[in-house]
Amino acid sequence: MFFPSGEFDPRSAAALIAREALLSGVSDVAVRREADWWLIESSEDWLPPPLDSEAFQRLVPFAEGAPNSSRSEILLTAFARDVATGNRGNMTTVKGTAAPSVGSQPGRVVAFRI
């Protein structure tokens, strides 16, 4: 339903979130790997409060994507071992143990590992 292969795929999950960031109006988004972490990052914040926590805790409608669509961050909470998000200098662990160190630039980063 969410992933082309029918199973959780970190590349597809990262691509879904990057797409939603762009549809939310950010002008730049990057996906990269750092050790075993996947990072989706932008110099702009596409998850302002209260979305920064709600999107990871429940299905949140995302009309910009398509009718009846929802944000994809909840998929990370469901399938990833560790999930963190924040404005780079202020990371919050959503699920699991420690959040990665990602610097102090403004913007948004979503990080996860499986």
Residue frames as qw, qx, qy, qz and C-alpha x, y, z in Angstrom:
[[0.000, 0.884, 0.468, 0.000, 0.00, 0.00, 0.00],
 [0.177, -0.945, 0.094, 0.258, 2.72, 2.48, 0.97],
 [0.262, -0.615, 0.638, 0.382, 5.78, 0.88, -0.59],
 [0.611, 0.448, -0.443, -0.479, 6.16, -0.46, -4.15],
 [0.329, 0.260, -0.908, 0.029, 7.63, -3.78, -2.95],
 [0.710, -0.439, -0.443, -0.328, 4.88, -4.27, -0.36],
 [0.748, -0.400, -0.331, 0.414, 7.47, -4.17, 2.44],
 [0.233, -0.942, 0.034, 0.240, 9.07, -1.28, 4.33],
 [0.742, 0.337, 0.085, 0.574, 11.91, 0.14, 2.24],
 [0.371, -0.643, -0.143, 0.655, 14.04, 2.95, 3.70],
 [0.231, -0.026, 0.424, 0.876, 14.71, 4.47, 0.25],
 [0.127, -0.548, -0.653, -0.508, 11.01, 4.67, -0.51],
 [0.385, -0.749, -0.472, 0.262, 10.21, 6.03, 2.95],
 [0.359, -0.450, 0.054, 0.816, 12.85, 8.75, 2.61],
 [0.111, 0.176, 0.552, 0.807, 11.57, 9.61, -0.88],
 [0.206, -0.695, -0.660, -0.196, 7.99, 9.95, 0.39],
 [0.377, -0.753, -0.280, 0.461, 9.05, 12.38, 3.11],
 [0.322, -0.249, 0.289, 0.867, 11.31, 14.36, 0.76],
 [0.026, 0.424, 0.651, 0.629, 8.42, 14.69, -1.71],
 [0.287, -0.789, -0.544, 0.012, 6.10, 15.94, 1.02],
 [0.401, -0.564, -0.059, 0.719, 8.70, 18.49, 2.13],
 [0.187, 0.006, 0.460, 0.868, 8.84, 19.86, -1.42],
 [0.150, -0.572, -0.674, -0.443, 5.05, 19.90, -1.73],
 [0.388, -0.740, -0.440, 0.328, 4.95, 21.78, 1.59],
 [0.171, 0.979, 0.070, 0.087, 6.90, 24.60, -0.01],
 [0.549, -0.645, 0.338, 0.410, 10.55, 24.11, 0.87],
 [0.498, 0.793, -0.260, -0.235, 12.97, 24.99, -1.91],
 [0.379, 0.523, -0.760, 0.067, 15.63, 22.42, -1.09],
 [0.858, -0.331, 0.285, -0.271, 15.61, 18.91, 0.34],
 [0.371, 0.532, -0.761, -0.017, 18.30, 16.26, 0.50],
 [0.950, -0.256, 0.050, -0.170, 18.36, 12.60, 1.43],
 [0.369, 0.630, -0.658, 0.184, 21.61, 11.13, 2.64],
 [0.901, -0.277, -0.325, 0.074, 23.07, 8.27, 4.68],
 [0.010, -0.729, 0.540, -0.420, 25.28, 8.78, 7.69],
 [0.146, -0.231, 0.930, -0.247, 26.48, 5.41, 9.01],
 [0.002, 0.303, 0.949, 0.092, 23.25, 3.46, 9.62],
 [0.167, 0.601, 0.436, -0.649, 21.04, 6.59, 9.77],
 [0.278, 0.533, 0.564, 0.566, 18.89, 7.89, 6.91],
 [0.111, -0.509, -0.262, 0.812, 18.52, 11.69, 6.95],
 [0.228, 0.695, 0.519, 0.442, 16.01, 13.85, 5.13],
 [0.349, -0.549, -0.216, 0.728, 17.00, 17.48, 5.54],
 [0.273, 0.761, 0.346, 0.476, 16.24, 20.98, 4.34],
 [0.278, 0.111, -0.240, 0.923, 17.39, 24.49, 5.16],
 [0.420, -0.280, -0.054, -0.861, 13.68, 25.24, 5.72],
 [0.238, 0.008, 0.859, -0.454, 11.28, 23.72, 8.26],
 [0.416, -0.122, -0.621, -0.653, 8.44, 21.79, 6.60],
 [0.546, -0.426, -0.721, 0.019, 7.10, 20.53, 9.97],
 [0.069, -0.447, 0.293, -0.842, 6.28, 23.57, 12.11],
 [0.042, 0.139, 0.841, -0.522, 4.66, 22.97, 15.52],
 [0.687, -0.346, 0.578, -0.275, 2.44, 21.12, 16.24],
 [0.872, 0.401, -0.209, -0.185, 3.14, 19.07, 13.07],
 [0.256, 0.628, -0.708, 0.196, 6.67, 18.37, 14.28],
 [0.265, -0.192, 0.874, -0.359, 5.27, 15.90, 16.82],
 [0.715, 0.261, 0.343, -0.550, 1.78, 15.08, 15.47],
 [0.658, 0.522, -0.420, -0.343, 3.05, 13.77, 12.12],
 [0.283, 0.362, -0.878, 0.137, 4.98, 11.02, 13.94],
 [0.243, -0.039, 0.788, -0.564, 2.17, 10.07, 16.33],
 [0.527, 0.451, 0.634, -0.342, -0.97, 9.73, 14.19],
 [0.421, 0.429, 0.595, 0.533, -2.27, 9.89, 10.64],
 [0.005, -0.627, -0.115, 0.770, -2.27, 13.55, 9.61],
 [0.604, 0.692, 0.395, 0.015, -4.10, 14.60, 6.45],
 [0.341, -0.422, 0.376, 0.751, -1.90, 15.94, 3.66],
 [0.537, 0.712, 0.378, -0.248, -4.15, 17.57, 1.06],
 [0.133, 0.794, -0.421, -0.418, -1.14, 18.93, -0.87],
 [0.290, -0.278, 0.886, 0.233, -0.24, 15.36, -1.80],
 [0.268, -0.159, -0.779, -0.544, -3.58, 14.11, -3.13],
 [0.640, -0.367, -0.049, -0.673, -7.16, 13.79, -1.99],
 [0.919, -0.337, -0.054, -0.197, -7.40, 11.49, 1.05],
 [0.711, 0.329, -0.458, 0.419, -3.61, 11.34, 1.50],
 [0.618, -0.785, -0.026, 0.033, -1.76, 11.52, 4.81],
 [0.022, 0.848, -0.526, 0.068, 1.74, 12.48, 5.90],
 [0.859, 0.219, -0.461, 0.043, 4.35, 9.72, 5.72],
 [0.024, 0.590, -0.634, 0.500, 6.30, 10.41, 8.93],
 [0.770, -0.279, 0.340, -0.463, 3.99, 8.04, 10.83],
 [0.936, 0.257, -0.236, -0.036, 5.39, 5.20, 8.69],
 [0.376, 0.534, -0.610, 0.450, 8.80, 5.76, 10.26],
 [0.445, -0.397, 0.529, -0.604, 7.31, 5.46, 13.73],
 [0.925, 0.014, 0.117, -0.361, 5.62, 2.22, 12.69],
 [0.948, 0.291, -0.102, 0.084, 8.53, 0.54, 10.89],
 [0.434, 0.643, -0.450, 0.441, 11.89, 2.08, 11.89],
 [0.697, -0.265, -0.529, 0.405, 13.89, 1.14, 14.99],
 [0.324, -0.493, -0.227, 0.775, 14.93, 4.73, 15.82],
 [0.218, 0.736, 0.418, 0.486, 13.35, 8.01, 14.69],
 [0.331, -0.539, -0.228, 0.740, 14.37, 11.58, 15.50],
 [0.290, 0.732, 0.371, 0.492, 13.50, 15.02, 14.20],
 [0.358, -0.740, -0.217, 0.527, 14.31, 18.61, 14.90],
 [0.288, 0.948, -0.098, 0.094, 15.73, 21.91, 13.90],
 [0.750, 0.416, -0.422, 0.293, 19.21, 20.59, 13.52],
 [0.157, 0.457, -0.601, 0.636, 20.65, 21.97, 16.76],
 [0.474, -0.160, 0.527, -0.687, 17.67, 20.70, 18.77],
 [0.480, 0.048, -0.807, -0.341, 16.96, 17.06, 17.92],
 [0.641, -0.206, 0.425, -0.605, 14.14, 15.16, 19.62],
 [0.012, 0.093, -0.989, -0.110, 13.98, 11.39, 19.79],
 [0.653, -0.042, -0.171, -0.736, 10.57, 10.25, 18.57],
 [0.976, -0.103, -0.023, -0.193, 11.18, 6.51, 18.92],
 [0.875, 0.210, -0.288, 0.328, 14.06, 4.38, 20.12],
 [0.688, -0.432, -0.166, 0.559, 17.29, 5.49, 21.67],
 [0.297, -0.571, 0.070, 0.762, 19.63, 8.30, 20.68],
 [0.497, 0.845, 0.167, -0.101, 19.23, 10.89, 17.95],
 [0.755, 0.218, 0.093, 0.611, 22.16, 11.49, 15.59],
 [0.243, -0.670, -0.005, 0.701, 24.28, 14.61, 15.82],
 [0.535, 0.587, 0.499, 0.347, 23.46, 16.74, 12.77],
 [0.341, 0.223, 0.070, 0.911, 24.96, 20.17, 13.32],
 [0.073, -0.543, -0.501, 0.670, 23.32, 23.47, 14.19],
 [0.019, -0.064, -0.425, -0.902, 22.08, 25.00, 10.92],
 [0.501, 0.206, 0.345, -0.767, 18.46, 26.15, 10.79],
 [0.522, 0.163, -0.631, -0.551, 15.86, 24.07, 9.00],
 [0.854, -0.168, 0.258, -0.419, 14.49, 20.60, 9.57],
 [0.268, 0.364, -0.886, -0.106, 15.95, 17.13, 9.66],
 [0.900, -0.149, 0.134, -0.386, 14.14, 13.81, 9.98],
 [0.178, 0.517, -0.837, 0.021, 16.43, 10.90, 10.81],
 [0.898, -0.156, 0.194, -0.362, 15.71, 7.20, 11.09],
 [0.147, 0.450, -0.875, -0.097, 17.42, 3.83, 11.13],
 [0.877, -0.054, -0.209, -0.430, 16.10, 0.32, 10.72]]
